[in-house]
Amino acid sequence: MVQILYIEDDQEIGKWVTEELHDRGYKVKWLQTGEGSLGYIQETDIVVLDVMLPGLDGFTVGKRLKKEAPNVPIMMLSARTSVEDKLQGLEFSDDYLTKPFHPDELVARIEVLLRRFQKQKRESFIIHHLEIIPSENRIIDQRTGDEILLTGKQYHIFHYFLKHPNQILTKEQIYEGVWEEPYIDGDKTLMVHIRYLREKVEQDPANPKIIETIRGIGYRVRQ
């Protein structure tokens, strides 16, 4: 049975959506704030998350959940319809549904996300000598068959690259996407982490082929 983590503070809407999802065969954990949501993410198949929450807003909660479990899809719900709000939500979420909505549309979108992510979970892909297995958060060196073990921060940096394949990313984008705090010009933290990351994933760290340096701009990973 599919497990949905549903975060919504409005009692009337929350009860209605929970009952609709239960009636359609889903198992639902309904929380009224984002507090404590990280404790449920590992047993969750999909997150349905309202933007307007007491305390931490949905954008903040969603980023934390996605960082903790990149392979769990997140659908944002909001009465906000501006392009800016949608773009902000889609920076980390996988779909954005505006209120009011029909339960049939909500369920249809949930099923699309579940199919998409289930397909991704069955797949692995190759970058040079690396086999990436997203569902297991694993990286295998095909030359030896050994698993490459990354630190938490190294994994989050590499995963950020994989979420933006073939894109040239600025240092500011990467730092703020991984650390979730403003980048300070001249800060060498990201550079140091990428140096250590290259020592693990590159065949020749002095001549990197996976994490490319784009001079004067930032970095890129080709897929």
C-alpha angles and dihedrals in degrees: 000000000000113000115215123194104208119189115189130139098197106097097205096047092040094053093045095049093044092052092046092051093045090051089054093053103264126133110229133197105194118200123180095206135027091245110116094008093123088065091065102040098091092059093044128101096190138002123222106193134183118217099217107065133151113256109358111032122233094257091058093043092047094052091051093049093048091048091051095045112018092175096058111091119231126207117195121213120199145152086217109104103176118122090235093058092047092049091048090052094045092055087083108002127080100222138010122209120187124218134277097048137161116246090233090061092047092052092045091054092046090053092049091053093046092051092047095049094041088056090049090050091058093050136079127186138202130238110181105301095347127097110203117204105188097185091058098034086234134143119197126197101224092201092065105012089237123138116243109225117211130189117246093261093045090052092049091051092048092045090051089056091049091052088057104040118189091001122128104234124197121228088246093055094049096044095047092043093052104031095032093219133098118284115239113215111248095022108144097196095102093044091054093049092049091050091055091043091054090052087062103039106030125082088215110019091191089059104034119197100173105044101039122199112226102201116237092007117052137258143319137196115205121213 
